[in-house]
Amino acid sequence: MQQTMRKTRINGWYEFYRETCPICGKSGGCLLNEEGDKVACIRVESKVVFSNKFQSWLHMLKEKKAVDIANTQKVHTHEKAPASLLDVVFRAFLSNTELTADHNQHLTGASRGMSTFEIESRQYRSFPEKPWETVKKITEQLGYQQFPGIPGFYKNNFGWSIAGSKGVLIPYRNQYNEIVGFQTRVDNPRNDVEIDKGTTTHLRARVIKQPGRVQAFLDGEMVWEKDLEIGERCEVRLEDECGSVRLVKGQRYFWLSSGNKNEGAGAGDPSPVHVAVPSHELNTWTSGELLQKETVWITEGALKADIAAEHIQKAQTEGVRNDVGSTFVAIPGVNTWRTVLPVLEEMNVKHVNIAMDMDVMTNPSVEYHLKELIAELRVLGYTASLAIWNADDGKGIDDVLVNRRFPQLRKLF
């Protein structure tokens, strides 16, 4: 039987892995307690905060939802290792992997606009086809026989390996230029479903065959099985209950993590924050050296931050602006904004340019978190500006700069 819930490091809580959350209607990230009467949702707010480390809110379910604990993995896991140890192992990981021609072409293409020098400086890699062989090379290089606490590394019946999927590995560097994690931009993300519960309380749906064969259930009874196209929404009705299901593109970026595998470790608690500087600066930045900047940009995603750092430097060289800074600090998503605060403090930042994706204009949840971030920056005494641009110039700040446009910086305080 396919595993739909998976165990987390939080005792008694399970993640909606291949099953949709009853609160937000999406899979991945949200948690259900083993009693089946509480949900920690990462997308829908409530009056009770469940966690600030991975922003989530507690919701009480009127009717309990069964948790098939028998089909969840029971494994021994570890706390994430200190940044200094992660840096040693992850740099060895980089030295024993390479970037494929296809992935290099993606990064140098028009949409990314990266040069060979930039790609080599940032050490992008492709997830290895035989990760267990990569671990053997790392073992020979470092002399390590065990890898407890290293996200992505886990132990199976044959020895140590690395969990992941085919795609581009993007290093996350902290404010000390220590590599503390990776995200993988997977080549072939699986399509998923989103649920609008409507008047229902027990609507479930799942993709049973890629790319779009979907089954929908109400009160445990299968109502229909259909082939849907991306973006297509289909009604689910049973007697007086009615909701809908929509097929959506699956998640593209995943953490390198082994939090649900034997002897593994999760990428979070807290999730890594990435500090991106232009390549010429990165190449002279010693691992372990604290970076201090008076002005930084905050955005979402390490790859976006890397590209923006390169292109904003070019814009300043061309005389567009010379006072806005070229350091980008990337959080995984706007709902994780609290993770950036200790980084800003340690870097001795004074001014912040906020450059979130343009869906802030249409997504109420994103707008809510953005307002929370702005309010906290004010309380902490920072000055801040909000970057805005024409949506036709790009979704993210990286797109805007690659398209040789420059955002308007609206002073907030």
N, C-alpha and C positions, 0 to 999 in steps of 0.2 A: 504493500500500500504506500502511495506517495506521501511523504511527510508534508503536512500543511502548516504545522506549528513547530517552532523550535525553541529549545531551552535557551535562556539567557543567563548572564552572570548574576542577575537579581533573583535571589532565591524565591521560588514560587511564582515566577512570572515567565510567560511564553510569548514569543514574537509571532505576529500574523505574517508568516513567511510566504506561503502560497495560498493564502486565504485573505479575504478582505475584512478590514476592520469594520465593526458594526457602527462606529461613530462617524468616520470620514469616508468610508466606502473604498479605501485604497489598501493595497497590500504593502508590507514592508515597513518596519520601524515601530509600529504601534504594538502595545503589549496587552495581554489578558492574564489575569491572575488565575491560579489553579482552581479556585472556587468557582470561577466563571461568572462572577458578578461585578467585576470592576475592569475597566479598560483605561490604560494610559495612552492617550492619543497624542501624536506629535503634530497634528494639523488643525484640530478643532479645540479652541480654548474653553475652559470652564473656570469656575471660581476657585478651584483647588489645583495648585501646581503640584505635579507629581515629581518632577526633577528639573533642576536648572542646568545640570551637566549635559543632558540631551533634552532640550526643551520639550516638555510634555505636560498634559493636564489630565487629571483624574475624572473619570465619568462612571457613574453607577448605572448598571443595567437593570431594567425593571424585571426582566426574566433572565435567568442564568443561561450561559452559553457553555455547552459541554466542551471540555478540553480532553482530547485523546492523549493523555500522558504516555500511554503505552507506546505510541508511535513517535515520541520525541526522543532525541538522542540523549543518552545518559553518558556523559564523558567528563573526564577530569581536565580542567582548564587552569590557566594562570593569570595573575595580574600582569598588566603590560609592564615591560622592563623599563628602567630609567632611560632617558633620552640619550645619554652617552653610550650606553650599550646598544641601543637601537641603531645609532649612527654607525657603529663599528660593523655590525652584522649587515645592515642595509647597504653600506658602501661596498662590502665584499659581494653582496648580491649583485650590485651594479657592475662590478668588475668581471663578473662571470655570466653576464647576459649581454645581448646585443639588440639593436633596433633593426627590424626587417625592412626590406626595400619598400613594401607596401605602406608600412607605418611611417617611414621617412617621407614618402610621397604625400601622405595625408598632411603631415606637419608643414611641408614646404609649399603646399598648394595655395591657391588664391585665398581661400577662406581663413587660413592660419597665417600665411605669409612669413614663415620663419626661415631663417638662413641656416646653412649647415653649421656655421660657427655657433649660432644660438642653440641649436639642437644638441650639439656636442657639449657645450658649456653646461646645459641643464640636465644632461645625462638621462634623457628619455630612453626607455627600453621597451622591448616587447616581452610579454609574459612567455616564459620558456615552454617549449613543447614537452620537455621531459623535466619537470621541476625537481624530481628526486635526484636526477643527475647534477643539477645545479647545486643542490644541497651538498652533495658529495664533494664538489669543487670548493665550496665555501668551507667545508670541514677541513679539507687539505690546506687551504689558505690560512685559516685562523687557528686550526687545532681544536676547535670546539667539537664535542661529541653530542651535546644536547643544546636545544634552542628554546627552553621554556621562556614564556613572556614575550616572544617575538611575533607580532601579528603576521598572520599568513602561514607561519611554520606550524606543523603538527606532526604527530607520530602515528603511523599505521602499522599493520602487521609486518611490513617489510622494512620499516625504518622511518626516517624523517623525510618529509616532502613539503611542498608549498601549495596552498589552496589558491585557486584563481581560475580565470577564464582567458581565452585568447583576446589580446587587445594591447593598447599602449599603456605602459606603466609610467605614471606621473609622480615624481618624488615630491614629498612635502618637507620643506625645510623650515625649522623654527628660527627664532630671532638670534640663535647662536650658529646658524648654518649647520645644524645637525639634522640629518635626515631621519625623521621620526615617523614616517609612514608613507604609504603610496595609495593613490587611487588608480584604478584601471578603467580606461575608456574602452569598453568591450566592443568587439567588432560586430557582433550580431545579437543585440539585446532582444530578449523575449518580449512579445506583446503581452499586455495585461488587461485587466478590466477595471473600470470604475463603476461604482454603484450609486444610484440615487434612490434612497429607500422609499421615497414617496409616502404612502400610507401604510407601508409594511413594517414589520418588526423582525422578520426572519428571512430576509432576502439574501441569498448567496449566489455567487457566480464564479466560474473559473474557466481559464483557457485549457482545454484538454488536448489540443493539438495545434501547434504553430502552423501558419501564422494567425489564424483567427477562428478556429472551431471552439465555440463557447457553449457551456451548459449553464442554465439558470435554475435555481431552486427556490421554492417558497415553502416554509414550514417543513423542510426536509424532503419535499416532493419535487422531482424534476419537472419543470413546466415546459421547457423546450431545449433543443440543441440546434444551433445554427452556425453558419459561417458568416462572420461579420468583417467588414472592412474597417480600417483605421478611422476612428472618429464616428463610426456609425453607432447610433443609439437604438436600442430595441426595448419595447415595453415588456414587462413581466407582470402578468395578471392571474390571480386565482381568487374566484368569487369576488368579495368586496375589497381585496387587497391589491394594490397596484404600485409598482416601482419601475425602474428602468436600469439597463446595463449598457455601458459604452465600451467599445474596444479602443484602447489607447496604446501608444508606443511605450515599450517597456523602458525601465531605468537603464541609462547609458553608463553612468559612472558608479563604480563599486569600490569600497575600501578593500585593500589587501588585508584580509582578516581570517582568523581561524578560531573565532570565539565559540564555535559550536562543534569543534573537532577535538579529538583526544590530544591532550598536552598542548592545546592551542591557546591563543590569546586574541582578544578583540582589539579593534583599532581605536575604540573610543575610551571614554572615562578619563579625561575628556577627549573629544575628537581633535586631531591635529589642526593647528592653524599654520598656514603657509606664508612665508615672507619672501617676496619676489623683488629682485633688483635687476637692473640691466646686466647683460652678460659680462661686459668689461669689468663691472664692479664685482659680480659673482666670482669671477676668476681670481680675484685678489682677496677674497673674503675667506679668512682662515676658519676652519671648523673649530668651534668653541669660543669664537670672538663675538661678543655682544654687539649687535648692530644698533646704533642710536640715530634716530632721525626726528627732526622737528615736525615734518609734514609727511603724512602717508595717505594712501587711498585704501578704502575698504571695499572689497567686492566679493563675489562668490566664485569659488573654484580655483584650484592652483593653475591649471592650464590657461584659463582666462587671465589670471594675474600675471603669469609669465609673459604672455603675448602683449598685454597692455604695457608692462614695464619696458619692453623693447621698443614699442611703437611710440610711447609717450616721450621716450628719450629722443627718438628721431624727430618728433614734432618740436621738441624744445631746441634741438640742434638747428632746425629749419627756422627758428625764430617765432614759432607760434606762441609759446608761453615759456617763461623761464623761472616761474615762481611757484609752481604747483607741486613740485616733488616728483620723483620717479620710482618711489618704493610703494609696492602694493601688498597689502595684507589680506589674505584670502581665507574666508570661513567656508565651511561646506555648504551652508545655506543660511538665509537671513534669520531663520528661527534659532540658529546657534550663536547669535551675536554676542552672548555673554562670554563665550570662550576667548574673544579678542581683547577683552578689557585688561587682563593682567599682562598681555603682550604689549599693548600700548603703553602701559605704565612703565614696564621694564625698559622699553625702547626710548623712554623720555619724550614721547610724542606731545606736541602742543596743538597741532591743527590736523583735522581729519577731513578728507574729501570722500564723501559717501557715493559710491557708484554701483548701485544694485541694478539687476536686469530690469528692462522696461515693463515686465509684467507686474511691477509694483503698481502700475496705473490701473490694472484690471483685476488684480487678485487681492481680495480683502484681507486674507491671512498674511500675505507678504507685506501689505501696507501696515497692518497692525504691528508686526515685528519691527518694521522700519521706524515707526513712530516711537516704539519702546527704546530702540537703540539711540535715536536722536535725543530723547528725554534723558536717558542715562548719561550720555556724553555731556549734556548741559550741566547736570548735577555734579559731575566729576570735574568740571572746570575747563574742558576742552573748548576750543573754537572749532566750528565745523561749517562745511559747505556741502550742498547737495548737487551732484552732477546730473544734469538733464540734457536730453537730446531728442532729435526727431527720430521716431521709431523706424522710419524708412532707412536711417543710417545704420541700423543694427539693433539686435536685441540686447547685447552686452557691451560693456565699455571696450572690450577687445575688438569687437566688430566695428565699432565706431572709429577707433584709431587705425585699424587696418584699412578702412575705407577713406583714410586721410581726412576725417572730420575731427572736430574737437568739441567736447561737450561744453555747455554753459555751466558755470559754477555759481550757484545761487547761495549767497551767504546766509547762514541760518542764525548764527550767534558768534 
